[in-house]
Amino acid sequence: MLVLSRRNRESVVVGGSGGCERLVTVTVLEICGARVKLGFEVNNDVPVHRSEVWERIRTGRQPDRPRGSPAAPVA
């Protein structure tokens, strides 16, 4: 794991060197106490998911329903 320190409005670029296409740019948008807001710039055809959503997609599990919402219909 690469660990970098970035200040507000500083970015990290993944890819883009040695003839490689830029894959993603991550920018620190806001720092408020212990919370950091990040912005991700990618091509429209590149999916970006939170890790817990990506894991559900990868394993084929249904997303968790909010409490009180009706059950999804069974196909």
Steps between C-alpha positions, in 0.01 A plus 500: 500500500628843405429762768519867403431824684299760308373842597169657403470530117804275438460192280638156427499357144489124435648403164613753241875441493718314251237520225230368734160667497387684814256271679382716787575830672410523869479852647456601864197731488447573866644412839270546799625350827540124449305500169657541158292560186662357185419564135565234232553587134476205260375437148124442477554132418696434824276396792580642845345342810547508875679181605193349671288555187774357277518190721122444471522538121797261486327232705160548337325582828201733506561842658374551855155658516441804721291418807128529438527466122291233329660172401616468141272289281614144438549422131 
